[in-house]
Amino acid sequence: MKNIKKILGFKKAVLNSTEHIMITNPEGIILFANHAAEKMTGFNKKEIIGKKAGTKDLWGGQMDEAFYKKMWQKIKIEKKVFHGIIKNKKKNGKYYFAQTSVAPVLDKNGNIQYFVGNEHDITKELEIDRIKTEFISLASHQLKTPLTRIKIVIEELLKNKGNLDKEQKKYLRIIKESSADMFELIDMLINISKLESGKIVLSKEQINLKNLINEVVETLKEENHKIFKKYSLKNTNIIGDNKFLKELYKNLLTNAIKYTPKKGKITILIKESKGTILSEIKDTGIGIPEKDKKRIFEKFFRASNSSEGEKTGNGLGLYLVKQIVEAAGGKIWFKSKLNQGTSFYFTIQSH
Ligand code: ADP
């Protein structure tokens, strides 16, 4: 250890690290800040040392109270590492966003000795992300115009059925279905870009959950599977966003149908506990392979067995569903056994 110290000079190494590093006492009073911390924030060492971290005295205090409360709970009470994205303000008044982590350093009795905080500036990455999202949104809206024209022309042609032979009708139907798929994809991209950019504020409408689910099930026009509904709810009137709730059930039910062989069973189970509604969409289908489970909510990801029997898809549905659930403050997860079935669960607030 002594030799390593000699060779590296730990303090020197930390001082010169390109990552913003800070050490505070258990009360959050800053004892040490490295050069990168000075450079990133614009405050010098003299201004930093002795002040309280995360306050408006320095670059902090720009997040809402709940954020700091959550952070202190994690590091001081639970004595665990906190990770998060934080908005800060430099000395020159400019805002920056940082991927931050704060770790408690414990003595041998488990008491907090110090906190070590790191910051990594991600302002540029977030800006690029924002531009990408905006571009997708713009491109999607532009794509809708020519597609609408195609749709109108196909409908006109199909009206004149008498003049078409069997083969021509078949091709037209394929074009019609494909353009409907494209419409759906574009709508999904528009919704995703809205949710990703945080532009969507989910509305709070009075909704009757039973009616909403019945409407969704009806639009699916499903004939090959049995769909069961089980409600353990005192009150099926809830507060939520009608459009996005429909989108949630539609996506999960479409998947359950798509990935379950004919004559399979699909069950919708709704329960309530302490103001939270738990929905389960259960199927008896092909299941999700173990190796694909951790990637299932990723954008454009499709499991390795997803194209068995030519089941088409774009891998956006579950990503969209997760964005909606999380925007509504809920959680989503699943259980699945290969060739036995899958259950997707999600929670939403009822009021
Ligand atoms: P896709 O358009 O491919 O259906 P999703 O984002 O809706 O895209 O789903 C991602 C992947 O998750 C699917 O391709 C499929 O592999 C898997 N998946 C989703 N739901 C189910 C399910 N109920 N049963 C089995 N696999 C599923």
Boltz pocket constraint, residues with backbone or C-beta under 6 A from the ligand:
constraints:
  - pocket:
      binder: B
      contacts: [[A, 251], [A, 252], [A, 255], [A, 256], [A, 259], [A, 283], [A, 285], [A, 286], [A, 287], [A, 288], [A, 296], [A, 298], [A, 301], [A, 302], [A, 303], [A, 304], [A, 305], [A, 306], [A, 312], [A, 313], [A, 314], [A, 315], [A, 316], [A, 317], [A, 318], [A, 319], [A, 342]]
      max_distance: 6.0
